[in-house]
Every structure is written in C-alpha cells, then in structure tokens.
C-alpha cells in the first residue's frame, strides 16, 4: 500500500432528510490501495453514505473527493458488490466479468487479459460458460466480485456482500476477496455489521455511532495474513471494537 497517497477524502459530510439528521460531520480519508471496513448498527446511515458517494443523493453539507476531485460516477470508476447476488442472468460467468470492461470500451486485448486473470484468481475455469442459474449463490457472488475487481476501480464499495452466507462460505469468500485485492491493488470500502468479518478483512476499521451517525473511532488492524480468528491479538482487537459498540 502507498502510505501517503490519499485516494478518497470525506470532508465534514452531513445529510439530513427534513428534520431527520442521518449523518453528522463525518470526515475520514482512504489511502490508495487500502482495505477499509466501516462497522455500524443497522439503520445508522451506511446506505445513505453509499448513496452520497454515488451521487444518487446530494449531501446537506460537506463533500466526498476522489483523487482530489468531487466524487462523480461518470468520471470515476466506482464498482459495487451488494448483499444480494447481482450477476446478469442472461450472461455467462465470463460475459459477466467482461461486462463492465466492454461498457468502458476497453481494448479487446485488455478485456481478454483482465477477464482471464480474474477467472484464474477465483478458480472459475470450470464455470466460465455457466449461467447464474446453473451456479450456487456463493458461486454467483464470486462472479459478481470478480466483475467488480476486473474494472480496476478507483474505489470498490462492498455493502455486506456475505450477509446471507453460512460461516464457512463467508470465510472462503473473504479469502477470495483478499486475494483479488492484493492482486489488483484496489482501494476497497467494505461495509458490515459483522465485527469478526471486519477484523478478518480490514487494515483499518471505522466505527459509526447510531443516528445521527458520527465516527466514534478508527482502529488499525495490524495483523499478518491469513488471519486466525482464535489468535490472541485478533481476539483483543475484536474485543476492543466490541467494547466500543456495546450500546448498539
């Protein structure tokens, strides 16, 4: 990770819907190539924050900058992975992964090279010509994750992408994401309310309060990978975060 290069700046972000204040004066930076997790209680404003980032809604005050410019999905390459699998049902795994690259009018050589790289990293060789209905939910989510990383996005937003998975499958997919993140040097903002998942994945965890959401703390997760959930340091960091949010 490049320690000093800031990719995303969130400055004094506030959002009100009428009299309801959802976000209050939120400020933080994400460094280029960083894997940042945001944890917060259900309904604390995480989705509102994502909608601000993608310009679906405008802030009441404050701003979000990518590479020093106001975040703009038409200018910046922002990719998403949501909780519900969202592979295009009429496209094969390979075609799903190619989709965004074709939309961005990348060269045929780049599309092929990047698609093959992602298929190889995710172990999708046997499923390249399979359609989503021929895959398990977890396999489909791997395709969606691959499609997002294939874009080499300025910022990859992941909104509780494993919420419906069982614990074994979650760990498997989390390891896949770390592999892709390392291979592509993407900047990832991962939203979850699962604290163990946050400590397993993140280089840094930001903790949001209840509404109106503020940043309660930022915790650095300085652990070697692959991480062991039973390691004493892992347990210590998870407890530190848990102690901060017992009032959820």
C-alpha positions in Angstrom: 0.0 0.0 0.0 1.2 3.5 -0.8 1.3 5.1 2.6 0.9 8.7 1.8 -1.3 8.8 -1.3 -4.9 9.6 -0.3 -7.5 8.2 -2.7 -10.7 9.2 -1.1 -11.4 12.2 1.2 -14.7 12.5 3.1 -14.9 16.1 4.5 -17.5 17.2 7.1 -20.2 15.1 5.5 -23.7 15.8 6.8 -27.0 14.6 5.5 -30.5 15.5 6.7 -33.9 14.3 5.4 -36.2 17.1 6.6 -35.8 17.1 10.4 -34.0 13.8 10.5 -30.2 14.0 10.6 -28.7 10.8 9.4 -25.0 11.7 9.1 -23.3 14.3 11.1 -20.0 15.9 10.3 -18.2 12.7 9.1 -14.6 13.1 8.0 -12.0 10.5 7.1 -9.5 9.6 4.3 -8.9 6.3 2.5 -5.4 5.7 1.2 -4.7 4.3 -2.2 -4.8 0.5 -2.1 -6.3 0.4 1.4 -8.9 -2.1 2.6 -11.1 -0.1 5.0 -14.1 -1.6 6.8 -16.9 0.5 8.2 -19.0 -1.0 11.0 -22.2 0.4 12.4 -25.6 -0.6 13.7 -28.4 -1.4 11.3 -30.0 1.9 10.2 -27.1 4.1 11.2 -26.7 5.6 7.8 -24.3 3.3 6.0 -26.6 3.1 2.9 -27.1 6.9 2.9 -23.3 7.3 2.8 -23.1 4.9 -0.2 -25.9 6.9 -2.0 -24.0 10.1 -1.4 -20.8 8.6 -2.7 -22.5 7.5 -5.9 -24.4 10.9 -6.3 -27.8 9.2 -6.0 -28.4 11.9 -3.4 -26.6 15.2 -2.6 -25.1 16.0 0.9 -26.7 18.6 3.1 -23.2 19.9 3.7 -19.6 18.6 3.2 -18.1 16.7 0.2 -16.5 13.5 -1.0 -13.4 13.7 -3.1 -11.7 11.0 -5.2 -8.2 11.9 -6.3 -8.9 15.5 -5.2 -12.0 15.9 -7.3 -15.6 15.7 -6.3 -16.8 12.1 -6.5 -18.6 11.5 -9.8 -19.6 8.1 -11.1 -19.5 9.4 -14.6 -15.9 10.5 -14.2 -14.6 8.0 -11.6 -14.6 4.2 -11.9 -16.7 3.1 -8.9 -17.7 -0.5 -8.6 -20.2 -2.2 -6.3 -20.9 -5.5 -4.7 -24.2 -5.7 -2.8 -25.7 -8.2 -0.4 -27.9 -9.8 -3.0 -26.1 -11.6 -5.8 -26.5 -9.4 -8.9 -24.9 -11.4 -11.8 -26.7 -10.7 -15.1 -28.8 -13.9 -15.6 -28.6 -13.8 -19.4 -24.7 -13.7 -19.3 -22.2 -16.5 -18.6 -19.6 -16.1 -15.8 -17.1 -14.9 -18.4 -19.5 -12.5 -20.0 -20.5 -11.1 -16.6 -16.8 -10.4 -15.8 -16.3 -8.8 -19.2 -19.4 -6.6 -19.0 -18.0 -3.5 -17.3 -14.8 -3.6 -19.4 -16.9 -3.6 -22.6 -19.1 -0.7 -21.3 -15.9 1.3 -20.6 -14.8 0.4 -24.2 -11.5 -1.2 -23.2 -9.5 -2.9 -25.9 -10.3 -6.5 -26.8 -6.8 -7.5 -25.6 -7.2 -5.8 -22.2 -10.7 -7.3 -21.8 -9.4 -10.8 -22.6 -6.3 -10.4 -20.4 -8.2 -9.0 -17.4 -11.1 -11.5 -17.6 -8.7 -14.5 -17.8 -6.7 -13.1 -14.8 -9.9 -12.8 -12.7 -11.2 -16.2 -13.8 -7.9 -17.7 -12.8 -7.6 -15.9 -9.4 -11.2 -17.0 -8.5 -10.9 -20.6 -9.8 -13.8 -20.1 -12.1 -12.3 -22.0 -15.1 -14.9 -24.8 -15.0 -17.7 -22.3 -14.7 -16.7 -19.7 -17.4 -19.5 -20.7 -19.7 -22.1 -21.4 -16.9 -25.1 -19.1 -16.4 -26.0 -17.8 -12.9 -29.0 -20.2 -12.6 -26.5 -23.0 -13.0 -24.4 -21.9 -10.0 -24.8 -21.9 -6.3 -25.5 -18.5 -4.6 -21.9 -18.3 -3.3 -20.5 -19.1 -6.8 -22.7 -16.4 -8.3 -21.4 -14.0 -5.7 -17.8 -14.9 -6.7 -18.7 -13.9 -10.3 -20.1 -10.6 -9.1 -17.0 -9.9 -7.0 -14.8 -10.8 -10.0 -16.8 -8.5 -12.2 -16.2 -5.6 -9.8 -12.5 -6.2 -9.4 -12.0 -6.7 -13.1 -12.7 -2.9 -13.6 -9.6 -2.0 -11.6 -12.0 0.6 -10.0 -10.9 3.9 -8.4 -13.0 2.7 -5.5 -14.7 -0.7 -4.8 -17.7 -0.5 -2.5 -18.8 -3.7 -0.8 -22.1 -3.5 1.1 -22.5 -6.6 3.4 -21.8 -8.9 0.4 -21.9 -12.1 2.6 -24.9 -11.3 4.7 -26.8 -14.4 3.6 -23.8 -16.9 3.6 -23.1 -19.5 6.2 -19.9 -19.0 8.2 -17.7 -21.5 6.3 -18.7 -19.9 2.9 -18.1 -16.4 4.3 -14.6 -17.2 5.3 -14.0 -18.8 1.9 -15.3 -15.7 0.0 -13.4 -13.3 2.4 -10.2 -15.1 1.5 -11.1 -14.8 -2.2 -11.6 -11.0 -1.8 -8.3 -10.6 -0.1 -6.6 -12.5 -2.9 -8.2 -10.2 -5.5 -7.5 -7.1 -3.5 -3.8 -8.0 -3.3 -3.5 -8.9 -7.0 -5.3 -5.8 -8.2 -4.1 -3.2 -5.6 -7.7 -1.9 -5.5 -9.0 0.5 -2.9 -11.8 -1.2 -1.0 -14.5 0.3 1.3 -16.3 -2.7 2.9 -19.5 -2.1 5.0 -20.6 -4.7 7.5 -22.1 -5.1 11.0 -20.2 -8.3 11.5 -17.2 -7.4 13.7 -15.3 -10.6 13.2 -15.5 -10.1 9.4 -14.3 -6.5 9.8 -11.2 -7.6 11.8 -10.6 -10.5 9.4 -10.6 -8.3 6.3 -9.6 -4.8 7.1 -6.3 -2.9 7.5 -8.4 -0.3 9.4 -11.9 -0.3 10.9 -14.1 2.8 11.3 -16.8 2.6 13.9 -20.0 4.6 13.3 -22.4 5.6 16.1 -26.2 5.3 16.0 -28.1 8.1 14.1 -27.1 10.8 13.6 -24.0 8.8 12.6 -20.6 10.1 13.6 -17.3 8.3 13.5 -16.8 7.0 17.0 -13.2 5.6 16.5 -10.8 4.3 13.9 -8.9 1.0 14.8 -5.8 -0.1 12.9 -5.7 -3.9 12.3 -2.0 -4.7 12.1 -2.2 -8.5 11.8 -0.4 -10.8 9.3 -2.5 -12.6 6.7 -4.1 -15.1 6.5 -5.6 -14.1 9.8 -6.5 -16.6 12.6 -9.7 -15.7 14.4 -8.5 -17.5 17.5 -5.2 -15.7 17.7 -4.9 -13.7 20.9 -4.2 -10.4 19.1 -7.2 -10.9 16.8 -9.4 -11.6 19.8 -8.0 -8.5 21.5 -8.8 -6.2 18.6 -12.3 -7.7 18.2 -12.9 -7.1 21.9 -11.7 -3.5 21.6 -14.2 -2.8 18.9 -17.0 -4.8 20.6 -16.5 -2.8 23.8 -16.9 0.5 21.9 -20.3 -0.6 20.5 -22.0 -2.4 23.3 -24.5 0.4 23.4 -25.8 -0.5 19.9 
